[in-house]
Amino acid sequence: MKLRLAMIGVVAAGVGVAQTAGATKLRLTPIKLAQTVNLENQRPVSLKSFEIVMAAKDKSPETIVGKLDGPLAAGARAQFPLIGAKGCLFEARWTFDDAKDSGDVDLCNDAHIVFAD
């Protein structure tokens, strides 16, 4: 069984377009780390655990910067803060009743994560 992790919304740093006096100018959209993670479990089984981990630099240990407090039932949603996070790219680790996996996530500008089969 392969799980699908979907990031919803604008995740990558994009280029916004603004019109001024009939001309089109490019405007850079600032990249900003989201303050909270929004989880949505669209799978038919419970999400037992979920955590966001910041990669270790040099020989320092990895840091958990966000964690789900308890299980998340099928069809439910949850939200938790990111604490001490830096950068945009993180590793997400999760465990369901029927599977365990991990993957890379970009949490800049939007951190809405949806699990679906």
C-alpha positions in Angstrom: 0.0 0.0 0.0 1.4 3.4 -0.9 0.3 6.4 1.1 0.0 9.8 -0.5 1.2 12.9 1.3 -0.2 16.1 -0.3 0.8 19.7 0.4 -2.1 22.0 -0.3 -1.7 25.7 -1.3 1.3 27.7 -2.4 4.3 25.8 -1.2 7.2 26.9 -3.5 8.5 30.4 -3.6 6.8 31.8 -6.6 6.9 35.0 -8.5 3.8 37.2 -8.2 2.6 39.4 -11.0 1.4 43.0 -10.3 0.0 45.4 -12.8 1.0 49.0 -12.6 -0.2 51.6 -15.1 -0.9 49.0 -17.7 2.5 47.4 -17.5 3.3 44.0 -16.0 6.1 44.0 -13.5 7.5 41.0 -11.6 7.4 41.1 -7.8 9.1 38.5 -5.7 6.9 36.9 -3.1 8.7 36.7 0.2 9.4 33.2 1.6 8.2 32.8 5.1 8.2 29.6 7.3 4.6 28.7 8.4 4.0 29.1 12.2 1.7 26.1 12.4 1.1 22.8 10.7 -2.4 21.8 9.7 -2.9 18.1 9.3 -5.9 16.4 7.6 -6.4 12.6 7.7 -8.5 11.5 4.8 -7.4 7.9 5.2 -9.9 5.3 6.6 -7.5 4.5 9.6 -6.2 6.5 12.5 -2.9 8.4 12.4 -1.1 7.2 15.5 1.8 9.7 15.4 3.2 12.6 13.3 6.3 14.7 13.8 8.3 17.3 11.9 12.1 17.0 12.2 14.8 19.6 11.4 17.9 17.9 9.9 21.0 17.8 12.0 23.9 20.1 11.1 27.5 18.9 11.6 27.4 16.4 14.5 24.5 17.9 16.4 21.4 15.8 17.0 18.3 16.2 14.9 15.5 18.4 16.4 11.8 17.7 16.6 10.2 21.1 15.8 6.5 20.0 15.7 4.6 17.0 16.9 1.0 15.8 17.0 -0.1 15.5 20.6 -2.2 12.3 20.2 -3.8 10.1 17.6 -5.8 11.6 14.8 -8.9 9.7 13.8 -9.9 9.0 10.2 -11.5 12.1 8.7 -10.2 14.4 11.4 -8.1 17.5 11.3 -5.5 18.9 13.8 -3.1 21.8 14.1 0.1 22.2 16.0 2.8 24.9 16.2 6.4 24.8 14.8 8.8 25.6 17.6 12.5 26.5 16.9 12.2 25.7 13.2 14.6 27.3 10.7 14.6 27.0 6.9 11.9 25.5 4.7 12.8 21.8 4.2 12.0 19.3 6.9 11.5 15.6 7.3 7.9 14.5 8.3 7.5 11.1 10.0 4.2 9.4 10.5 2.7 6.1 11.8 -0.8 4.9 10.9 -2.6 1.8 12.3 -1.5 0.0 9.1 1.7 1.7 7.9 4.8 3.7 8.9 6.7 6.1 6.6 8.5 9.4 6.3 9.0 12.1 3.6 10.5 15.5 2.9 8.2 18.5 3.2 8.5 22.2 2.4 6.8 24.3 5.1 7.3 27.8 3.7 4.3 29.9 3.1 1.8 27.1 3.7 1.9 24.0 5.9 -1.4 22.2 5.2 -0.6 18.5 5.0 -3.3 16.0 3.8 -3.0 12.2 4.0 -5.0 10.2 1.5 -4.9 6.7 0.0 
